[in-house]
């Protein structure tokens, strides 16, 4: 298997999390001397450029549903379904042209439904084969599982970034379901895995950390609510805004210091040295905190049922605490920034990813051999 395969990675453009969790996969593939090409919109491309060298890039914007300031997220998404279907068809068509132009051997799609192709090996990445619905619509969840299964079956493999056993982070989103035979659990995916503390925090004083994530307008609403509560509190707060296109810019407001973006090494150091951490309950953020053996106050995006479920599930396990966004103004309850996680989560995740990538690359090799021999 010494061919220098061309591997296309395409994350969903719904917050930076889908791109961030592709970084450890891209890093592993680069270490194996494969040619990795990132295809996404400008913000995601900026994140990869900041974190990894030796990659190629294609501007391949995807579906960006966004959030509503007023409507529940599930209702807002219902209105977006025609646009989503059009995007699936158009990106599936464009993928064919990209495969031909760049001689792609493998495409890895993080939650982009249309990026499969029958002529090459393809991978679909998702942490929720079951998409949770609000209580009035819960009876429709099996329909969603069925439709999602049909999408998963279009791909050669489906990677679920979680542990396969009882110690897992996704709960019923990916466990207790009848999953297709092409599903593989790959362990948690964190950009912090394999990084060292090379960033020197010039402040070197006690601090809390806020990790902002997700698309607008809810990101800004969340930010402003926290500013009102934290700007006069001790110790100082470091707010990580997750804007990779504006790396290095620092601002201050009262007792809050804002970093537009930090490299993974800097973000890792600030998080690990925090007294307290506040974040959304987005799944990539959860995986990254667990990889650093940290806990946090997690506040789900209003109306986003996946985040609401994860916050409740992880709080019930005692791994995180949670509260709703509309209660921030009443004050926030914080917990220490470190807990004792099972060491085997990180070690087993690394082993799982290595095993699955080995199986994947063997599949590509066999597919290429079959084409050459005409079988």
C-alpha positions as CSV (number, residue, x, y, z in Angstrom):
1,X,0.0,0.0,0.0
2,X,2.7,2.5,-1.0
3,X,0.5,4.5,-3.4
4,X,0.3,8.2,-2.5
5,X,-3.5,8.4,-2.3
6,X,-5.3,11.7,-2.8
7,X,-7.8,12.1,0.1
8,X,-10.5,14.7,0.1
9,X,-11.9,15.9,3.5
10,X,-15.1,17.9,3.5
11,X,-16.5,19.1,6.8
12,X,-20.0,20.5,7.3
13,X,-20.1,24.3,7.6
14,X,-22.3,24.5,10.7
15,X,-19.9,25.9,13.3
16,X,-16.1,25.1,13.4
17,X,-16.7,21.8,15.3
18,X,-17.1,19.7,12.2
19,X,-13.8,21.0,10.8
20,X,-12.0,20.8,14.2
21,X,-12.7,17.1,14.6
22,X,-11.3,16.4,11.1
23,X,-7.9,17.7,12.2
24,X,-6.8,14.6,14.0
25,X,-7.8,12.5,11.0
26,X,-6.1,14.8,8.5
27,X,-3.0,14.8,10.8
28,X,-2.8,11.0,10.9
29,X,-3.2,10.7,7.1
30,X,-0.4,13.3,6.6
31,X,1.8,11.4,8.9
32,X,1.2,8.4,6.7
33,X,2.4,10.5,3.7
34,X,-0.9,10.7,1.9
35,X,-2.0,13.8,0.0
36,X,-4.8,15.4,2.0
37,X,-7.0,18.0,0.3
38,X,-9.5,20.1,2.4
39,X,-12.6,21.2,0.6
40,X,-14.9,23.7,2.4
41,X,-15.7,27.4,2.9
42,X,-13.3,30.1,3.8
43,X,-13.6,29.9,7.6
44,X,-13.0,26.2,7.8
45,X,-10.1,26.5,5.4
46,X,-8.5,29.1,7.6
47,X,-8.7,26.8,10.6
48,X,-6.9,24.0,8.8
49,X,-4.3,26.4,7.4
50,X,-3.6,27.5,11.0
51,X,-3.2,24.0,12.4
52,X,-1.6,21.8,9.7
53,X,1.0,22.2,7.0
54,X,1.4,20.4,3.7
55,X,-2.3,20.3,2.8
56,X,-4.1,21.4,-0.4
57,X,-7.3,23.4,-0.4
58,X,-10.4,23.7,-2.5
59,X,-13.1,26.3,-2.0
60,X,-16.2,24.0,-1.8
61,X,-18.9,25.8,0.3
62,X,-21.6,23.6,1.8
63,X,-25.1,24.1,3.3
64,X,-25.2,26.6,6.1
65,X,-28.6,26.5,7.8
66,X,-27.8,28.9,10.6
67,X,-30.0,29.7,13.5
68,X,-33.1,31.7,14.1
69,X,-33.2,34.4,16.7
70,X,-36.8,33.6,17.5
71,X,-37.9,30.2,16.1
72,X,-37.0,26.8,17.7
73,X,-34.2,25.3,15.7
74,X,-36.3,22.3,14.4
75,X,-38.9,24.6,13.0
76,X,-36.3,26.8,11.4
77,X,-34.7,23.8,9.8
78,X,-38.0,22.5,8.4
79,X,-38.2,25.7,6.3
80,X,-34.7,25.0,5.1
81,X,-35.3,21.5,3.8
82,X,-35.9,22.5,0.1
83,X,-32.5,24.4,0.2
84,X,-30.8,21.4,1.8
85,X,-32.1,19.0,-0.9
86,X,-31.0,21.3,-3.6
87,X,-27.5,21.5,-2.0
88,X,-27.2,17.7,-1.7
89,X,-27.9,17.3,-5.4
90,X,-25.5,20.2,-6.4
91,X,-22.6,19.1,-4.2
92,X,-23.0,15.5,-5.3
93,X,-22.7,16.7,-8.9
94,X,-19.7,18.9,-8.1
95,X,-17.9,16.1,-6.3
96,X,-17.8,14.1,-9.5
97,X,-15.9,17.0,-11.2
98,X,-13.5,17.3,-8.2
99,X,-12.8,13.6,-8.2
100,X,-11.9,13.7,-11.9
101,X,-9.9,16.9,-11.7
102,X,-7.8,16.0,-8.6
103,X,-7.8,12.2,-9.1
104,X,-9.4,11.6,-5.7
105,X,-9.1,8.1,-4.2
106,X,-11.1,8.7,-1.0
107,X,-13.6,11.3,0.2
108,X,-14.3,11.8,3.9
109,X,-17.5,13.8,4.5
110,X,-18.4,15.1,7.9
111,X,-22.2,15.3,7.8
112,X,-22.4,16.4,4.2
113,X,-25.1,14.2,2.8
114,X,-24.2,14.3,-0.9
115,X,-20.5,13.5,-0.9
116,X,-20.5,9.9,-1.8
117,X,-19.5,8.4,-5.2
118,X,-19.9,4.8,-6.4
119,X,-16.6,4.8,-8.1
120,X,-14.4,5.5,-5.1
121,X,-14.2,4.8,-1.4
122,X,-16.2,7.2,0.7
123,X,-16.7,7.9,4.4
124,X,-19.5,9.6,6.2
125,X,-18.8,11.0,9.7
126,X,-21.6,11.6,12.2
127,X,-22.0,11.3,16.0
128,X,-25.8,11.0,15.8
129,X,-27.4,8.3,13.6
130,X,-30.5,9.3,15.7
131,X,-31.3,12.9,15.4
132,X,-33.3,13.9,18.6
133,X,-36.6,15.7,18.2
134,X,-38.6,17.7,20.7
135,X,-41.2,15.9,22.7
136,X,-44.2,16.7,20.5
137,X,-42.3,15.2,17.5
138,X,-40.5,12.4,19.3
139,X,-42.7,9.8,17.6
140,X,-41.0,10.7,14.3
141,X,-37.5,9.8,15.4
142,X,-37.7,6.3,13.9
143,X,-38.5,7.9,10.6
144,X,-35.4,10.1,10.9
145,X,-33.2,7.1,11.9
146,X,-34.5,5.2,8.8
147,X,-33.8,8.1,6.4
148,X,-30.4,8.7,8.0
149,X,-29.6,5.0,7.6
150,X,-30.3,5.3,3.9
151,X,-27.8,8.1,3.6
152,X,-25.2,6.2,5.6
153,X,-25.6,3.1,3.3
154,X,-24.6,5.2,0.3
155,X,-21.1,5.4,1.8
156,X,-18.4,2.7,2.0
157,X,-18.0,3.4,5.8
158,X,-19.6,5.5,8.5
159,X,-17.3,6.7,11.2
160,X,-18.9,7.5,14.6
161,X,-16.5,9.6,16.8
162,X,-17.3,8.0,20.1
163,X,-16.4,4.9,22.2
164,X,-18.3,1.7,21.4
165,X,-19.0,0.6,25.0
166,X,-20.7,1.8,28.1
167,X,-18.3,4.7,28.6
168,X,-19.6,6.9,25.8
169,X,-20.4,10.5,25.2
170,X,-23.4,10.3,22.7
171,X,-25.9,8.1,24.6
172,X,-28.9,7.2,22.6
173,X,-27.8,9.3,19.6
174,X,-25.6,6.5,18.5
175,X,-26.0,3.6,21.0
176,X,-28.9,1.1,21.4
177,X,-29.7,1.4,17.7
178,X,-29.6,-1.1,14.9
179,X,-26.7,0.3,13.0
180,X,-25.7,-0.5,9.4
181,X,-22.8,-3.0,8.9
182,X,-20.5,-0.2,7.5
183,X,-20.5,1.7,10.8
184,X,-17.3,1.9,12.8
185,X,-16.7,3.6,16.1
186,X,-13.4,5.5,15.9
187,X,-13.1,6.9,19.5
188,X,-13.2,10.6,20.3
189,X,-11.6,13.0,17.9
190,X,-9.8,16.0,19.3
191,X,-7.4,18.5,17.7
192,X,-5.5,18.5,21.0
193,X,-4.5,14.9,20.8
194,X,-0.7,14.7,20.1
195,X,-0.1,18.5,20.7
196,X,2.3,19.8,23.2
197,X,2.3,23.0,25.3
198,X,4.3,25.3,23.1
199,X,2.1,28.4,23.6
200,X,3.2,30.8,26.3
201,X,0.3,32.6,27.9
202,X,1.6,36.1,28.7
203,X,-1.0,36.5,31.5
204,X,0.0,33.5,33.6
205,X,-2.6,34.4,36.3
206,X,-5.7,32.7,37.5
207,X,-8.5,32.8,35.0
208,X,-11.8,31.3,33.8
209,X,-12.3,30.3,30.2
210,X,-15.3,30.7,27.9
211,X,-15.3,28.8,24.6
212,X,-17.7,30.3,22.1
213,X,-18.9,28.1,19.2
214,X,-21.7,27.7,16.7
215,X,-23.1,30.0,14.0
216,X,-24.8,33.3,14.4
217,X,-27.0,34.9,15.7
218,X,-26.9,32.6,18.8
219,X,-23.2,32.8,19.2
220,X,-23.4,36.6,19.7
221,X,-26.5,36.3,22.0
222,X,-24.6,33.8,24.1
223,X,-21.5,36.1,24.2
224,X,-23.4,39.2,25.2
225,X,-25.2,37.4,28.0
226,X,-21.9,36.1,29.4
227,X,-20.2,39.5,29.2
228,X,-22.9,41.1,31.4
229,X,-22.4,38.4,34.1
230,X,-18.6,38.1,33.9
231,X,-17.0,41.4,33.0
232,X,-16.7,42.6,36.7
233,X,-16.0,39.2,38.2
234,X,-12.8,37.7,39.6
235,X,-10.8,36.0,38.5
236,X,-10.5,37.3,35.0
237,X,-12.2,35.5,32.1
238,X,-10.5,34.6,28.8
239,X,-13.1,34.3,26.0
240,X,-12.0,32.2,23.0
241,X,-14.1,33.4,20.1
242,X,-13.2,30.8,17.5
243,X,-12.5,33.1,14.5
244,X,-9.5,31.6,12.8
245,X,-9.4,34.2,10.0
246,X,-8.6,36.8,12.7
247,X,-5.9,34.9,14.6
248,X,-3.8,37.0,17.0
249,X,-6.2,39.8,17.6
250,X,-6.8,40.5,21.3
251,X,-9.4,42.8,22.9
252,X,-10.5,43.6,26.4
253,X,-13.8,44.6,28.1
254,X,-13.7,45.0,31.9
255,X,-12.2,41.8,33.4
256,X,-12.6,39.8,30.1
257,X,-9.9,39.3,27.6
258,X,-11.0,38.2,24.1
259,X,-8.9,36.0,21.8
260,X,-10.2,35.8,18.3
261,X,-8.4,32.6,17.7
262,X,-5.5,30.5,19.2
263,X,-3.6,27.6,17.8
264,X,-4.5,24.2,19.3
265,X,-1.4,24.4,21.6
266,X,-2.4,27.8,23.0
267,X,-6.1,26.8,23.4
268,X,-5.0,23.6,25.2
269,X,-2.9,25.5,27.7
270,X,-5.5,28.1,28.5
271,X,-8.2,25.4,29.0
272,X,-6.1,23.1,31.1
273,X,-5.0,26.0,33.3
274,X,-8.5,27.3,33.8
275,X,-10.2,27.4,37.2
276,X,-13.6,27.2,35.5
277,X,-14.8,26.6,32.0
278,X,-18.0,27.6,30.2
279,X,-19.0,26.4,26.8
280,X,-21.8,25.2,24.6
281,X,-22.7,21.6,24.6
282,X,-21.6,21.1,21.0
283,X,-20.3,17.6,20.5
284,X,-16.8,18.5,19.3
285,X,-16.3,20.9,22.3
286,X,-17.3,18.0,24.6
287,X,-14.8,15.6,22.9
288,X,-12.1,18.2,23.2
289,X,-12.7,18.9,26.9
290,X,-12.8,15.1,27.6
291,X,-9.5,14.7,25.8
292,X,-8.0,17.2,28.2
293,X,-9.6,15.6,31.2
294,X,-11.6,18.8,31.8
295,X,-15.2,19.4,32.8
296,X,-17.3,22.5,32.3
297,X,-20.6,24.3,32.7
298,X,-22.2,23.5,29.4
299,X,-25.1,25.7,28.1
300,X,-27.0,24.3,25.0
301,X,-28.0,26.4,22.1
302,X,-31.7,27.1,22.6
303,X,-33.9,24.9,20.4
304,X,-31.0,22.7,19.2
305,X,-32.3,19.4,20.5
306,X,-29.0,17.6,20.0
307,X,-27.1,20.0,22.3
308,X,-30.0,19.9,24.8
309,X,-29.9,16.1,24.9
310,X,-26.1,16.0,25.3
311,X,-26.1,18.5,28.1
312,X,-28.8,16.5,30.0
313,X,-27.2,13.1,29.3
314,X,-23.7,14.2,30.4
315,X,-25.0,16.1,33.4
316,X,-26.9,13.0,34.6
317,X,-23.6,11.1,34.4
318,X,-22.0,13.7,36.6
319,X,-19.3,14.5,34.0
320,X,-20.5,18.1,33.4
321,X,-23.1,20.5,34.8
322,X,-25.6,22.4,32.7
323,X,-28.1,25.3,32.7
324,X,-30.3,26.9,30.2
325,X,-29.2,30.1,28.4
326,X,-32.2,32.1,29.6
327,X,-31.0,31.7,33.2
328,X,-27.5,33.2,32.7
329,X,-28.7,36.6,33.9
330,X,-29.6,35.1,37.3
331,X,-25.9,34.2,37.7
332,X,-23.9,31.1,36.9
333,X,-22.7,28.2,39.0
334,X,-19.2,27.0,38.2
335,X,-17.3,23.9,39.0
336,X,-13.5,23.2,39.0
337,X,-11.9,22.9,35.5
338,X,-10.5,19.3,35.9
339,X,-12.0,16.0,36.7
340,X,-10.5,12.5,36.7
341,X,-11.5,10.9,33.3
342,X,-10.7,7.3,32.4
343,X,-7.2,7.4,30.9
344,X,-8.3,4.7,28.5
345,X,-10.6,7.1,26.6
346,X,-7.7,8.8,25.0
347,X,-5.5,5.6,24.5
348,X,-8.4,3.5,23.2
349,X,-9.5,6.4,20.9
350,X,-6.0,6.4,19.3
351,X,-6.1,2.7,18.8
352,X,-9.6,2.7,17.3
353,X,-8.7,5.4,14.8
354,X,-5.5,3.6,13.8
355,X,-7.4,0.3,13.3
356,X,-10.2,1.9,11.3
357,X,-7.8,3.9,9.1
358,X,-5.9,0.7,8.4
359,X,-9.1,-1.0,7.3
360,X,-10.1,2.0,5.2
361,X,-6.8,2.2,3.4
362,X,-6.8,-1.6,2.7
363,X,-10.3,-1.1,1.2
364,X,-8.9,1.6,-1.1
365,X,-6.0,-0.6,-2.1
366,X,-8.2,-3.5,-3.0
367,X,-10.6,-1.3,-4.9
368,X,-7.7,0.1,-6.9
369,X,-6.4,-3.4,-7.6
370,X,-9.8,-4.6,-8.8
371,X,-10.0,-1.7,-11.2
372,X,-6.6,-2.5,-12.7
373,X,-7.4,-6.2,-13.1
374,X,-10.9,-5.5,-14.4
375,X,-12.6,-7.5,-11.7
